[in-house]
Amino acid sequence: MARGLPSTACLARFCQKLNRLKPLEESSMETSLRRCLSTLDLTLLGVGGMVGSGLYVLTGTVAKDMAGPAVLLSFLVAAVASLLAALCYAEFGARVPRTGSAYLFTYVSMGEIWAFLIGWNVLLEYLIGGAAVARAWSGYLDAIFNHSIRNFTESHLGVWQVPFLAHYPDFLAAGILLVASAFVSCGARVSSWLNHTFSAISLIVILFIIVLGFILARPHNWSAEEGGFAPFGFSGILAGTATCFYAFVGFDVIAASSEEAKNPRWAVPMAIAISLSLAAGAYILVSTVLTLMVPWHSLDPDSALADAFYRRGYSWAGFIVAVGSICAMNTVLLSNLFSLPRIVYAMAADGLFFQVFARVHPRTQPPGPGGSSAAKEARHFPDPFGAPDSSPEHPSQHLPHAEAELPDLATLYLLAAGRTCRVFWLWHLAQQGEPEGAIGADYSTLRGIPQR
């Protein structure tokens, strides 16, 4: 063998270390974080992460371009598919009540190298997702003021003509991220209280849309004269399902918060189930009333709900819809920024990130510098991607295409990882001779598995 080359035994040991499992503590309930979140807190965190601005945009887009009135079936099938993934997260979150979500689940069942890759994938999802929402927020606010913020920035800093970069730096989006991160850094209780406020307003607006929508409903809009209930057929329903699936991916914030739950073994599964049910009900009912109010083929895909009320003579309802859309963007932003420092904290505590991020604030007990530092990094993401011009009635156009698609790709990997971790966990239990009790076995049984 040539000098300087590692031996076969050395390479074998290196591969074993790459695939070693994370050992679990004897008491998984002991933590340096403050366990202060109730089932209601976790439920509203999940609702805020799922019922975002997509409710005001996605319903009209799928109804007009993919499924017609059968969009409600697309949401129903997507909700069932999401439930299967959510059950994996619910079980892991209850049995391993530690922060980390998909990263931790991968570490205890598949190994270190896979956890490292999944962990950075989670960070990418939250960073770009938070930046995209902040960009949409700033664009919406700029449109309300007739683009005066954009014009001021361009006149004083000039227009950038750099490929793949925005024409001007979005300081407003960066400021929104910093303000939101300041609340998140105050601790789980403050973040939860703020999320309660925005989620409550958002749910009230959704209830208003559903009630008024059913009052204005015209069953004739589902008749054959208007194209029927499923004008695009079964293929259209499936195409709509693929798009609607991403409306339900916010439940992972609940699993990421399990280390701060008062009773995670009960609260995490219940919160995931309740929040997913509420989100599914909201999407299905809103899509139902939307296609009953106006013919599906005449919907405005950019502002379907506001336009539908306007065409039925209730233009004032559009302002209420706008308030709901703003609150929905706030809840999604808080959801992303709430989860991000907790993933960073989990990776740092395991030695897979800089150790400074493993510190916990002594008074408020959130993950110490993770929240503010993560927001400082996320504020750079709104700048590289440009967004087209739009108006207050078309907030969806403020979401840049690149920032909208990248989190979707990351989400696919995370949901696949959750199911794969479940399979590996059952395999580990079978290796220990406990296949018949695998479903009910606790993760503490994995402490006896030799490190690979």
PyMOL commands that set and color helices and strands:
alter all, ss='L'
color gray80, all
select helices_A, chain A and resi 8-18+39-50+54-95+102-109+112-144+148-157+171-184+188-215+219-222+224-226+233-256+258-260+264-293+296-298+304-311+317-349+355-358+370-378+395-398+401-431+435-437+443-448
alter helices_A, ss='H'
color red, helices_A
deselect
rebuild
show_as cartoon
